[in-house]
Amino acid sequence: MHISKINKPFKQNFNDNVSFGQSKVHLWFDSDGTYFPDADQNILKPEKHNSENFKQLRKAFESLNQFIKKFTDEVELNITTGRNRGEYRHYLNLLKQSGLDWVVPSRLVIKNGGDVFLKSKNAPNPDNKLESDWPSVNHVDQKKIQEINKITNWDSSYIKSVILETLEEWDFPIVVAPSGYGDYGSKSYLHFWNLVNERFNNPWVAFVRQDGDLSSYIGLPPNNAAKGVQDSIIEAIKNKLDSRKISYDLTFVDHDPENSNGPSIIIKPKINNKPLDKVYDVKKALERAIKENDLVIVAGNGSNDMSMLDPDSYSDIAPPDKLPLISIIVGDDKKLKTLLKKYPEKVLEVDQYNLLNGVKEAIKKYAETCPDFKKTLNRKIAKDIY
């Protein structure tokens, strides 16, 4: 459904104080084009700061963040992104340089359901101290990694050694790429390959990127030099991982923009017969929300958000209509819009500069269908949204 105003009075008495049992709201937002209402980093360049688009973006972005800060005890922000850690840090630097008011999320999840970075390396920390290098390896949530290891027999050190060993068997010079080379996107990785070619002057080069503990990336030569052996490379890696009984997903991409449109191999844990994705963390949040009478709001704008936004992804917890979940589609992705017809009571649609209104509408919508949540919703947040 599209966002609309609710004109009828809201007569429920609300809880004035922050206390045990109070209804809380847990936001799980995609990053580019959702939490930050633009998928193109060019808008953050200094020469764009006086443009009308940047002013509109600033208003939408900062209004949302001010709402989250105002209700810091009632509203928790979590960001789940397709970027890796280095790429996200680059993005944060651009935000800071642009002078935009932003919120440090309670959790940052990288690579579509991969490693989780907590607000503080000692989180939960009563002082909520933020290290200047956030997110760094010191902020990784080891609990999630341990859970995944137990479920899938995952072993990131072994998997990395298998990748390097296999490529060496085929006499590839190997370049270990930083996790997030310089900038974000295909242009930066093209620049990376240009540097590799200058250094080696050899088409027979592969690069390996470790995107945290829960995702590995192999870039084979963009010039198709490895076309005759790439199937053998994949088979060798699979045999070695199978020998350790690791539950993994290996995806081969023939023309990958991150690899100058060359072939790539991505290895991730496999859970419930599918690769680890954004659903894993949201499902955990929903399980807690059911116990604590809270609400989970998910928002996304692209195809990698489909499973996260689909209430059916969580049907093993409860029937979709009983879930403490509201999904927000940001923008006009046609595939995502199919969810509007499938779950009209669970899915909202907003434009890219209207996420805050979507959040407020989601809270109202859920409160109208869940008396227990409505009864304990904090009075201050209720007055703000009605």
GITAHU-V287423 format. One record per residue. N is the residue number from 1. PSI is psi as a letter, one per 30 degrees, with the letter a starting at -180 (NA if undefined). Layout:
n=N psi=PSI
n=N psi=PSI
This chain:
n=1 psi=l
n=2 psi=l
n=3 psi=k
n=4 psi=l
n=5 psi=k
n=6 psi=j
n=7 psi=f
n=8 psi=k
n=9 psi=l
n=10 psi=j
n=11 psi=f
n=12 psi=k
n=13 psi=k
n=14 psi=l
n=15 psi=k
n=16 psi=f
n=17 psi=l
n=18 psi=k
n=19 psi=l
n=20 psi=k
n=21 psi=f
n=22 psi=k
n=23 psi=k
n=24 psi=l
n=25 psi=k
n=26 psi=j
n=27 psi=k
n=28 psi=j
n=29 psi=k
n=30 psi=l
n=31 psi=d
n=32 psi=k
n=33 psi=g
n=34 psi=d
n=35 psi=e
n=36 psi=j
n=37 psi=h
n=38 psi=k
n=39 psi=f
n=40 psi=j
n=41 psi=f
n=42 psi=f
n=43 psi=f
n=44 psi=f
n=45 psi=k
n=46 psi=e
n=47 psi=f
n=48 psi=f
n=49 psi=f
n=50 psi=g
n=51 psi=l
n=52 psi=e
n=53 psi=e
n=54 psi=e
n=55 psi=e
n=56 psi=e
n=57 psi=e
n=58 psi=e
n=59 psi=e
n=60 psi=e
n=61 psi=e
n=62 psi=e
n=63 psi=e
n=64 psi=e
n=65 psi=e
n=66 psi=e
n=67 psi=e
n=68 psi=e
n=69 psi=e
n=70 psi=e
n=71 psi=h
n=72 psi=f
n=73 psi=f
n=74 psi=f
n=75 psi=k
n=76 psi=k
n=77 psi=k
n=78 psi=k
n=79 psi=k
n=80 psi=k
n=81 psi=l
n=82 psi=f
n=83 psi=l
n=84 psi=a
n=85 psi=e
n=86 psi=e
n=87 psi=e
n=88 psi=e
n=89 psi=e
n=90 psi=e
n=91 psi=e
n=92 psi=e
n=93 psi=e
n=94 psi=e
n=95 psi=e
n=96 psi=e
n=97 psi=f
n=98 psi=f
n=99 psi=g
n=100 psi=k
n=101 psi=j
n=102 psi=l
n=103 psi=k
n=104 psi=j
n=105 psi=l
n=106 psi=e
n=107 psi=k
n=108 psi=k
n=109 psi=k
n=110 psi=l
n=111 psi=h
n=112 psi=h
n=113 psi=g
n=114 psi=b
n=115 psi=k
n=116 psi=k
n=117 psi=k
n=118 psi=l
n=119 psi=e
n=120 psi=l
n=121 psi=f
n=122 psi=g
n=123 psi=k
n=124 psi=k
n=125 psi=k
n=126 psi=f
n=127 psi=f
n=128 psi=h
n=129 psi=k
n=130 psi=j
n=131 psi=k
n=132 psi=f
n=133 psi=g
n=134 psi=k
n=135 psi=k
n=136 psi=l
n=137 psi=f
n=138 psi=f
n=139 psi=g
n=140 psi=k
n=141 psi=j
n=142 psi=f
n=143 psi=e
n=144 psi=e
n=145 psi=e
n=146 psi=e
n=147 psi=e
n=148 psi=e
n=149 psi=e
n=150 psi=e
n=151 psi=e
n=152 psi=f
n=153 psi=g
n=154 psi=k
n=155 psi=j
n=156 psi=e
n=157 psi=e
n=158 psi=e
n=159 psi=e
n=160 psi=e
n=161 psi=e
n=162 psi=e
n=163 psi=e
n=164 psi=e
n=165 psi=e
n=166 psi=e
n=167 psi=e
n=168 psi=e
n=169 psi=f
n=170 psi=g
n=171 psi=h
n=172 psi=k
n=173 psi=k
n=174 psi=k
n=175 psi=k
n=176 psi=j
n=177 psi=k
n=178 psi=l
n=179 psi=i
n=180 psi=i
n=181 psi=j
n=182 psi=e
n=183 psi=a
n=184 psi=k
n=185 psi=l
n=186 psi=e
n=187 psi=e
n=188 psi=e
n=189 psi=f
n=190 psi=e
n=191 psi=e
n=192 psi=e
n=193 psi=e
n=194 psi=e
n=195 psi=e
n=196 psi=e
n=197 psi=e
n=198 psi=e
n=199 psi=e
n=200 psi=f
n=201 psi=h
n=202 psi=k
n=203 psi=f
n=204 psi=i
n=205 psi=k
n=206 psi=l
n=207 psi=k
n=208 psi=k
n=209 psi=k
n=210 psi=j
n=211 psi=i
n=212 psi=a
n=213 psi=f
n=214 psi=g
n=215 psi=k
n=216 psi=k
n=217 psi=k
n=218 psi=k
n=219 psi=j
n=220 psi=l
n=221 psi=k
n=222 psi=f
n=223 psi=g
n=224 psi=g
n=225 psi=f
n=226 psi=g
n=227 psi=e
n=228 psi=f
n=229 psi=f
n=230 psi=e
n=231 psi=e
n=232 psi=e
n=233 psi=e
n=234 psi=e
n=235 psi=e
n=236 psi=e
n=237 psi=e
n=238 psi=e
n=239 psi=e
n=240 psi=e
n=241 psi=e
n=242 psi=e
n=243 psi=f
n=244 psi=g
n=245 psi=h
n=246 psi=k
n=247 psi=j
n=248 psi=l
n=249 psi=k
n=250 psi=j
n=251 psi=k
n=252 psi=k
n=253 psi=j
n=254 psi=e
n=255 psi=j
n=256 psi=j
n=257 psi=e
n=258 psi=f
n=259 psi=h
n=260 psi=h
n=261 psi=g
n=262 psi=l
n=263 psi=k
n=264 psi=l
n=265 psi=k
n=266 psi=k
n=267 psi=k
n=268 psi=l
n=269 psi=k
n=270 psi=k
n=271 psi=k
n=272 psi=h
n=273 psi=g
n=274 psi=l
n=275 psi=k
n=276 psi=k
n=277 psi=a
n=278 psi=f
n=279 psi=e
n=280 psi=e
n=281 psi=e
n=282 psi=e
n=283 psi=e
n=284 psi=e
n=285 psi=e
n=286 psi=e
n=287 psi=e
n=288 psi=e
n=289 psi=e
n=290 psi=e
n=291 psi=e
n=292 psi=g
n=293 psi=h
n=294 psi=l
n=295 psi=k
n=296 psi=k
n=297 psi=k
n=298 psi=k
n=299 psi=k
n=300 psi=l
n=301 psi=f
n=302 psi=l
n=303 psi=e
n=304 psi=f
n=305 psi=f
n=306 psi=e
n=307 psi=e
n=308 psi=e
n=309 psi=f
n=310 psi=j
n=311 psi=f
n=312 psi=f
n=313 psi=f
n=314 psi=g
n=315 psi=f
n=316 psi=f
n=317 psi=e
n=318 psi=l
n=319 psi=k
n=320 psi=e
n=321 psi=f
n=322 psi=f
n=323 psi=k
n=324 psi=i
n=325 psi=k
n=326 psi=k
n=327 psi=k
n=328 psi=k
n=329 psi=k
n=330 psi=k
n=331 psi=a
n=332 psi=h
n=333 psi=k
n=334 psi=e
n=335 psi=e
n=336 psi=e
n=337 psi=f
n=338 psi=f
n=339 psi=f
n=340 psi=e
n=341 psi=e
n=342 psi=e
n=343 psi=i
n=344 psi=f
n=345 psi=f
n=346 psi=f
n=347 psi=k
n=348 psi=l
n=349 psi=k
n=350 psi=l
n=351 psi=l
n=352 psi=f
n=353 psi=g
n=354 psi=g
n=355 psi=e
n=356 psi=e
n=357 psi=e
n=358 psi=e
n=359 psi=e
n=360 psi=e
n=361 psi=e
n=362 psi=e
n=363 psi=e
n=364 psi=e
n=365 psi=e
n=366 psi=e
n=367 psi=e
n=368 psi=f
n=369 psi=f
n=370 psi=j
n=371 psi=e
n=372 psi=e
n=373 psi=e
n=374 psi=e
n=375 psi=e
n=376 psi=g
n=377 psi=k
n=378 psi=k
n=379 psi=e
n=380 psi=e
n=381 psi=e
n=382 psi=e
n=383 psi=e
n=384 psi=e
n=385 psi=f
n=386 psi=NA
